[in-house]
Structure formats: structure tokens, C-alpha cells
Amino acid sequence: MSGLLAGVLLTYVGHRVAVETAAYAAYRSGTLVPTPAEVREVDYSSAVGGYGGNGSAQEVRYRLPGGGDRVSTMQSRATFLDVEEGQVVRLGMLHGHLVTVEGQYVRHPWTPGAALLFLFLPPAFVLTALQVYRLWRLRRERPKYLFGDNLSFTYVRVAALLAFGTGLVTVSMDHIPWIPVPAFVISALGPLAWFTTQEIIERRANARGRL
């Protein structure tokens, strides 16, 4: 189950990183496709629900020339778009993805929901890696070594704590699309490096004991 979960989450996060990195790179290089669009609807949601001009989030819906809608959501009043319903604005598009409105970057790739999914990825990856390693050792050594002192969940808990900390960083830096990559490296490879170090120390101690 942990291997399946890790595979699904790696696929999701990997695709998300690829899309957001491509969008951000196109924005920085100025290679977005300019597309005129009509502002269909402008909504403001408050922190306690409902709608009103003094809300904490702005959602704008655009109608593309060939049909179909795109939506931008800005979470801070400082980033609200100065647009009105019926106005024609210039969108920056990349493969159908809305990236900019009148030159303003509007993507928020790492929402709290996406970051929540990320919390499960490093622990699942660590658990899968340790299980594969122990199965490999099972073919080479006696089962007593594998199950007599199994500390896998210690490393999994460390990965979960690191994922929580780096997940908070991911949410706060959502305009940097590649931030989940170093976050994953720290959260997943950190406990695995600790496990590897412990294994090397134990092997050397056992080898000296047999001499």
C-alpha cells in the first residue's frame, strides 16, 4: 500500500512540478501566448463566507475567443486585479493554462490542499524504500535480522515531521514552482541517509565482533 501511495503521489507531484515550472519559465522568458479575453464575472469572497467588495479573495472568470472559460483566484488584496465585467484583457497562456493577466502572474500552484497531499509522499517513499531493502536482505540473511529490531517507523515518523515543516515552506513560497523538489529531497532522503549511516555503523560493528 505504501508503494502504491508513493507511486500515485510521485506521479501527481511530478506532473504538477513540471507544469508549474514550465509556466513560470515561460513567464520569465516572455514566451507566453498573448490571448485577448472578456471578463465575464468578478467575485470577492470573505474570510467567513459570502461575497462582498471587502473580501479576502478575488475570483475572476474570463471567456476565451474560441469558447471556454479560465479562472484566476488571488488570495491577497495587494494582488487583486483591477478589472471589471465586460472588459477585454490580455491573457498570457501556455498550452491552455492561464499564467498571466495583463502581465501579472496569477498562478498559485501550491495551495494548502496540494501541500496536504505532499505530507504523505516522503513517509510513503521512505517506508517503501525500507521495505524493498529489507526484502532484499531477506534473500541474503536470516529473517531474524529483518524482524528482530525493525525501526522502519522511526524513520517514517522523521520523514513525516520533515514533510510537515517543508510543506509549510511550500505553501508560503507558492510562486516558486520547483520548491517541492528540495522539500522532497530533505524530507525523504534525510531519513534514508540516517538509516544508511546506521546500517554502515552496525555492519562494521558486527564485522569487528566476528574477528
SULSUL-V102987 format. One record per residue. RES is the residue in one small letter. SS is DSSP state (a for helix, b for strand, c for the rest). PSI is psi as a letter, one per 40 degrees, with the letter a starting at -180 (999 if undefined). Layout:
# SULSUL-V102987
res = [RES RES]
ss = [SS SS]
psi = [PSI PSI]
This chain:
# SULSUL-V102987
res = [m s g l l a g v l l t y v g h r v a v e t a a y a a y r s g t l v p t p a e v r e v d y s s a v g g y g g n g s a q e v r y r l p g g g d r v s t m q s r a t f l d v e e g q v v r l g m l h g h l v t v e g q y v r h p w t p g a a l l f l f l p p a f v l t a l q v y r l w r l r r e r p k y l f g d n l s f t y v r v a a l l a f g t g l v t v s m d h i p w i p v p a f v i s a l g p l a w f t t q e i i e r r a n a r g r l]
ss = [c a a a a a a a a a a a a a a a a a a a a a a a a a a a a c c c b b b b b b b b b b b b b c c c c c b c c c c c b b b b b b b b c c c c b b b b b b c c a a a c c c c c c c c b b b b b b b c c b b b b b c c b b c c c c c c a a a a a a a a a a a a a a a a a a a a a a a a a a a c c c c a a a a a a c c c a a a a a a a a a a a a a a a a a a a a a c c c c c c a a a a a a a a a a a a a a a a a a a a a a a a a a a a a a a a c]
psi = [d d d d d d d d d d d d d d d d d d d d d d d d d d d d e f e i h h h i i h h d h h i h h i d e i a i i e f i e i h h h h i h i d e i i i i h i h h e h d d e i h g i i h e i h i h i h i h f e h h d i h f e h h e i g d g i d d d d d d d d e d d d d d d d d d d d d d d d d d d e d i i d d d d e d g h f d e d d d d d d d d d d d d d d d d d d e f e e g d e d d d d d d d d d d d d d d d d d d d d d d d d d d d d d d d e 999]
